């Protein structure tokens, strides 16, 4: 059985792995999602998109509306910038993990915490992405309805796991979310420092 991502990073950066850390990483690693039944993946995706998307909509409704506008303006370009956003999150997670390992923080706790943080970041992006795409779909038949769009987006996230083979579902899931987060990412990348501070505030 292949080790989880955190244990591989430990091996690369320190030359050693903690048996407990490896077991912990393996138990909740990417293979867990792949091996789970499609119905379980669908339910988990639906619930987590609702939770993360709902939290964003409740707290940052203005940002969500700007993200919807930005993605709608240039849908195809948004896919590229959405991929950039995922790449940045992956890089930051990897860098933070390797720095903790370098300073001697390791073992099972680090493996689990780093993996949970990475999953949380992915679902935060996914929550925004499916919320944006779901809301864009609601606009096809009337005025903007973000809360309805959130449910539509969460349902779409579940359908990708139910209707498609695993690999195709993963690709579709990330492509849809890339469309949803790409508009905001594009605006942020090309914004001035002052505009970024206002957007983040």
Helices and strands as residue ranges (DSSP letters): H 5-14, H 19-27, H 30-35, H 38-59, H 61-73, H 75-102, H 108-138, G 139-141, H 146-163, H 166-190, H 193-200
